[in-house]
Amino acid sequence: MRKLKAIVFTDIAGFTELSARDERLAFEVIARQREVVLPLLEKFGGQCLKEMGDGLLLSFPSSLEAVRCARDIQLAAQTEEHLRLRMGIHQGDVIEHQGDLLGDGVNTAARLEPMAPVGGIVMSQRVHEDIASYPEFETECIGTPPLKGVRQQLTVYCLIGGGLPGPSRKWLGPTFEAGVKVNGYELIRKVGTGSHGQVWLARSVTGKFVALKIMKRLDVGKVEDDAQFEREFKGICHYEPLSRGHDGLIDILHVARDDAADYFSYVMEPADDLRRGQEIDPEEYRPRNLQAELADRGVLPLAECLALGIAVARALGNLHAHEIVHRDIRPASLIYCRGQIKLADVSFITAAGGSFSVSGTHGYAPIEGPGFPQADVYSLGMVLYEAATGLHHGQFPAVPTQAPASPEKGQPTLADLMGVLAMACANLPRDRFADAEQMAEALEAAATATTELVPDKHKLELTISHKDNERVRKLSGESFLIGRLNEQRPVDIDLSPDPSVSRVHARLWRENGQWWFEDLGSSYGSRLNGERLTAPQPVGAGDLLALGESQLKLCG
């Protein structure tokens, strides 16, 4: 089964030489690696899928937990004399086969690991985008190194600060420095970077702050890169006059091109500062986009989420009406200008159905890839899902363990929004809204939905068995965590002392009158009526749930 996972590869630097010199010590180092890594894996919800000599293949449900765990592993390894690790992290689709993970996601993570400094961590741009808004992390771009067997060029970042080493090598193309003038605008501070582009806070000759994006041709003369460069320039030229015709689109104020230096640039209205709005202090400026907003607030209130979704869908629908698609809707591409949400990151805009090489942001783009209105609809649906639930898009369509407070009569509910997102994020394009304008209409209908109040408690009876012990529990509520007694996250159904049950193993919850069961990334997995659970499943009276060596039977 294909899944979205964050993959971590580890390798012990100098292990071959150590093995040749002292084989006994080499085996002790491998054993010590297990002792350091495995408790941290459980803490961050990760799994060790395979040991490959001195290396480990680890998987996590999200980029955030993967990076946090990798960082703690490296900090713990610093106290070990011979445990000198390199680590590479990538997020991508993988295929589970007989307990193993296969696919490009795994291969890419393996190719990234050698790029890391000893004692350090590198990550792909996909992972970097997921963690960029968290102030606990500091990164440095090391460019686009050649990765054997990886078809696409990847921008790679090194996690730095907090005792971690900086990059030992870089693969950076030409750069621009603060103080330089580009087409009459003074570059003040770089606020974003990618494989082809840089975004700067810049200042005009009148002292007005603007956002200036520079798109560089990386490999002059290479057919694929030249074609992409020309497509993106034509896309900006097409979009520029449309941008000022809709309040939900970021305004393009000026477009310029320098063929001698192999770049083009365009000037946009700047995003608000995350704290100060339009009062921009260049030294402390932090652009306010939805990614930064969610990192700061966690989730948006449902009413705000619906209003945001309607505004963005209307702006996106305007593009679709002009046969233009965005191709890269994600939290970072939705920015706030004077407090109003706007659709940005316009360098990916192209004609609907046009050919291109860039594939949007992994996880937000549907399986068929971007390029059509239904793909933009899917991406916006995933963004709204994260904003409303606080869950990673890879968990769709799960809902939070802790249900929001019961709404007042006549107010929309999370179920109303999830009904829209179920259609927006359908697997097949034909099952989605035809374009964003249709999605906007559905969101407006959800925003005005009226809901009768219903009791917020439901009774559940379980028979719990472990070895020769059996007991019956009667519970009242909407959602229950299942696991073992622990100090980090209390559980509602305690299966202690079964050691094969993870601390937070699975959950049961009720939605639209139906009970559901899902595994939460446990070490040993869960089964429903003998079948291994790979996704949330509906359950009812008589169903048998197996967690480790324990069994739960639903009685009602």
N, C-alpha and C positions, 0 to 999 in steps of 0.2 A: 504494500500500500504506500502511495506517495504521500509524504508529509513535509511540512515546513519546519526545519530544525536549525538551531544554532549549533555549529560543529566546532569543537576545539581539538586541535592536534598538539601533543606535547612531544618533546624529544630531549634527551639528556645530552648536553654538549660534552664532547670529548669521551663519550662512553666506549667507543671502539678502542681507543688508546688505553683507557682504564682497564678494560677487559683483558687486553694483552699483557698488561703489567701486573694486575692483581685480580684474578678471576673471582676469588672469594669476596673481595671488597665490592666488585661490580654487582654481584648478586645481592649483597647487603644494601647497596644503593637502590636497586630496583624494589626491594622489599620496603625500604624506607619511603620511597616514592608513593607506594600504595598507602602507607600509614598516614602520610601527609594529605594525599589527595582525596581518599574515599570519604572521610568525615565532612570535608568541605563540599563534596558532591551532594551529600544528603542535605546539607544546610541550604544549598541553593537549588535543589530540585533537579540536579543533573544525573546522568547515568554514564557509567563506564561500559562502553560497548565492546571494547577489544583492547588487548595488550599486544603490541607488535614490537618484540624485542625490548628496547628500552623506552619505546613510545607508547602513548595512550591515545585512544580515540574516545572522546567524550561528547555527549549530546545534551542540549538544554532546550526547554520549550521557548525561550526568548533570548534575544541578544543581550538584554540587560543583565539577566542572571548569569549568562556565560561570561561576560566581561568581569562582573563582580567576583565570580568564583575564580577565574584565571588570575585576577589581581591578588586575591588572598592566598592562592597557591604559591605564587611567586614570592610574596612577602614571607610566607612560612618557610619556603625553600632557602631563603637567604640565611637562615640559621643552621642549615645543613652544609657541612664542608664540601661534599662531593656532588650534591644534588643541584646541578647548574642547568636550568631548563630554558628551552626556547618554546614559545607558544604562538600558534596561529589560529585565528577565529574567522569563520565565515558563516553566513546565513543563507540557506538555499533549500531547494526541494531535494529530498532524499527518498530512497526506496527501501523499505524494510523487507528483508529476505532472510528467513531462517535465523532470526535473531541478530542479523548483521545489517549495517547501513551501507547502501551503495548510491552512486550517482555523482553528478558534477559538484554538488555541494560538498561532498566528502573529499573529492579530488582537489578542489580549490583550497580547502582548509589545509590539506597536506602540503600543497605547494607554497602556501603563505608562511608556514612555520619556519623554514630556513631563512626567511627574510628578517626574522626577529633577532635582536641582539641577545647575547647570553644573559639570562635573567630577565628578559623582556617579553613583551606581547605585541603582536601586530594584528591588525584586523582589516577586513575588506570595507569598502565604502558603505555597503549595505548595513553592516554592523555599526559603523561609525554614525550613520544617519539616525539609527535607533537610540544611541546614547548621547548624541551631541548636545542635547539640551539639559543634561544632568550635570550640575556644577561640580560634582565629586570627581569628574573625569577631566583629564587634560591630555590632549593628543597632539601629534605632529605629523603632517603629511609627508610621506617619503616618496611620493610619486607613483609611477606606473611601471613597476619592475616586470621583466619578462617572466611569465609563469608557464613552465612546460606543460603542455597538454590542456591548457586553459584557453579557450577560443577567444573570449572577449578580454580587452584590456581592462584591468581593474586598478582603481586608485587605492593605495594602501596607506594605512595610518598606524603610527606607533603610540601606544599608551605610555605617557611619561608622567613625572611628578610622583610624589608620595613614596620615594625610595626606589622607583623603577628607572632603569637606564634609558637614555635617549637612543635614537636609531644609530646604528653603526655604519649605515650606507643609505644613500638617497638616489632616487631616479627621477629628478625634477627637471622639467623643461624650463624655458625662459620665464622669468617672473617679473612682476612690477613692484616697485618699492614706494612706500609712503613718501609724499612730497613731490612725486613725479606728476606732470600734467599729461592727461590723455584727452585729446580733442578739446582742450581748453578747460577741463575740469581737474582740480587738484585732488589726488588720491590721499585720503586722510587715514583710513583704517580698513584693513581687509576683514570682512565679516562673513565670508563664505568662500568655499573652494570645492572644485570637483575635478574630474579627469580632464575636462577641456576648458572650464571656465573659472573665473574668480569674480566675486562680488565685493565691491568696495563702497564704503561710505565716502562720498566725494563732496567737493565744494565748488560752486560756480564762481565766476568772477564777481558776482553781486553778493557773495557770501551765503547763498542759499545751499542747504544740504540736499543732496540727491543720492540715489543708489545708482552705481555705475557697474554694469556687468561687462566683462571682457571675455570673449570667446576666442581661444587660440587654436590655430591649426597645428596639431601636434607633430604630425609626420608628413612634412611637405613632400608632395610627389607620390604619396601612397594613394592608390585609387580609392579605397574605401574611405579613408580619412578625408580626402578632398571632396568626395561626394557628400559625406555627412556635413562637412563645413558649409558647402554651398546650399544644402537643403535647409539648414538651420538659419542661414542668412536670409534666404527667400521667405522662410516662415516668419521671421521678425518683420521683414518688409511688408508682408501681407497683413500681419496682426496690428502693426503700428497705427494705421488710421482707424481700425475698429476699437482699439483699446480705450479711446476717449469717448466712445459712444455708449458705454454701459457702466453704471456706477460700481458694478461688482468686479470689474476687470482693472488690473493695475495699469496705470497710465504710462505709455512709452512717450517720452518727451523729445528724444533725439536718437537717431541711428547714424553710425559712422563706420567706415571701413578703411583699413590700411593694408593694402595688398603687399607692400614692401616688407612690412613687419609680420604679415600673415595672421592678422586678427581683425575682428570687427567688435564694435562695442555699442551698447545702447544705454540710455539714461532713463531712469524710472523715478517715480515719486518714492521717497524712502518709507520704510515701515516705521511705525511708532516705536519708541523705546519701551521695553517691557515694563519699566517702572514709571517713566516720566512722560509717556505719550509723545507729543510733538516737541517737547523740550529736550533736544538732543545734546548730550555732552559727549563729544567724540572719544574721550578717554574711557568712558564707562558704557558706551552705547551697546545695547544688546537688542537686536531686532525682535519685535514681538510678532511671532508667527504662532500657528496653532500648536506646533511641536513644543515650543517653549512654554506656551500657555498650559498645555497638559502636564508638562514636567513640573510646573509650578503648582498647579491646582489639582492634578490627579484626574478628575472627571469634570464635565460641564453639567450644570443643571439641565434637566430634560427640555425645558422650555427654551433655554439658550441654545442647546444643541439643535433643536428643530429649527429655530430662527436662522442659525448659521447655515444649516443644511439647505434651507429654502433659498437663501441669498446666493450661496455658491452654485446651487443647481440652476438658478435663473441665469447667472453669468455664464455657466458652462453651456446651458441651452442656447444662449445667444451665439456662442461659437459654433455649436452644432448646426444652427440655422444657416450659418454662413459656410457650411461644409468644412469646418475646421475642428480638429480634435486636439486635446491637450497632451495626452499620452503619459503624464507623470503626476497625477493627483495624489498627494500625500500630505501629512500634517505640516511639513515644512514649506509646502507650496501655497498655503493659505495664510496670508499676512493681514495685519491690521493697519489701516491708514486712517488717522483721525478717528480711531475707535470703530471703524467699519471694516468688516471682513472682506478681503478681495482675493481674487484668483491670480497667483503670480507664477514664477518659475516658467516664463513663457518661451524659453529657448527650445523646449521640446514640442512646441506647437507646429502642426503640419496639416496638410490637406487630408481629409478623411479618406482612409484606404491607401494613402501614399506609402511608398516603401521607405524603410529606414533601418539603421543598425542598432540604435539604442532601444532598450527594451523596458523603459520605465523603471520604477523601483520595485524590487522583488517583494512579493507578499501583498502589495497593493494592486499590482497588475494581475489580470486574470490569467488562467492557464494558456489561453490562446494568444496572449500578448496584447499590446496596445495597438492603436491605429484606427479604431472605429468608435462611434458614440457609446455603444454598449460596454466597451472596455472602460471608458471614462466613468460611466455610471457605476460599474463594479468598484472602481478605485474610490470614488466618493463614498459609496456605501461602507467600505472598510474603514475609511477615515471617521465617519459618523459613528460607527460601531465602537471604535476605540474611545472617541470623545464621550459617548454616553455611558459606557460600561467601565472604562478604565482597564479593560482587558486587552491583551495583545491580539492583533488581527488574526494570528494563527489559531486562536481559540474560537473563532466564529463557528457556529452561532450560539455558543455557551453564554449564559447570563451570570452576573455576579453572584457569588455565594451568599453575600449579605444583600438581600433584596432591599431596594429603596423604600422609604416610608410610603404607606398607602396614600394615593393621591386623593385630593378632595373631589367630591362628586362634580362631574363636568370637566375634569382636567384630563389631558392625555396621559397615558402610561407608557412605560418602557415597552410593553407588549405591542402598543400601537406603532411605535417606531420600528421595533423588530419585524413587524409585518411588512413594512416598506423595505427594510434592508434584506429580508429574505428574497424578495423579487429582484432588488438591485444587484445582489451578490449571488444570484443563481449560477450554477456551474456552466450551463449552456447559454450562449448569447441570446438565442431566440426566446428564452424564458425571462429575460430581463426587460426593463423599460426600454423602449426604442431609442430614447434620447433623454438628456437631462431635463428637458422641459416637462416630460411626462413624470419624471421622478419628483420634480418640484411640486407638481399638482398633487401627487400622492402624499408628500410631506406636509403640504398645507392641509390636506384632509385629516392627516394624523394629528396635526397641531390643534385642530378644532373638534377632535373626537370627544364624545361624552361617555363617561364611564360610570356605571352604577357601582356603588360601594359594595364590596363583598367581604365576608369575614377573612381576617388575615391569618387565621390559624387552621391547620388541618391535622387530623389525627393519622398516625402511622403506627402500625404494630409489626414488630420484627421478632423472629426467632433467631437468636445468635448462638452458633455452635463452634466450639474449638476443642478438638480431641474428644474427651468424654464429657465435657461440660456443655450444658445447654441452658439458656435463659431466654425469657421473653421480655421485650421492652416496648412500652407504649409511649409514643412521642407526640407532641403537638408543635406544629410549626410549618414553615415553608421550605426550609433548607437546612441540611445537616452535613457537617464535616465528619468523616470517618477516619480513624487512625489510632495512634497510641498516645497516652498521656505524655505531654511535653510542655515545657515552659515557653516555647517560642510562639506557638499558635494553638490555642485550646481547641479540642475536638468535641463534637456533640455525642458521638458514638465511640466509646473507648474499647478497643479490642485487645488491650493488654491482658495477659503478658505475651501474646503471640509475637515473637521477634521477626517473623517474616512480613509483618505489617509495617509499612512506613509510618513515620510520625503523623504526616497528613497524607493519607493514602487515596481517598476517593470522596465523592460527595453524592448525596441524594437531594433533589430539589423538585418542587412542584411548580409547573408552569401551564397556564391555561387548562387547569383541571387534570393534568397528566403528570405523574411522577417520572423523573429522569434520573439516570445513574451514569457517572463518568469517573474514569481513573484520572488522578491528578499527577501523573508522571512518577508513580511509585516504582520502587526498585524491582519488585517481582510481578507487577501488573495485577490486573483484575479480570475476572471472567463472569459472564452472564449466561447462565444455563449451560455451562461447560465451554462456551466460546470466548476466546480472548477478546477483551474490550479494546477497540482501537479508536472509538469515537463515542460521544454521548448517545445513550440508547434509552427509549421509553421502557418502563418496567411497571408491573402490576402484581396483583395478588397471585401467589404461587411461584413467582420467579425466584431463582436461586442465585445469589451473588456470592462469588468466592473472592476473598482478599487474603493472599498468603495462605495460611493453613486454616483460616477462619471462614465460616459460611454464614450468610444472612438470608433468611427466607422471608419474603413479604407476605404478611397475613392479611393486611388490609390497610 
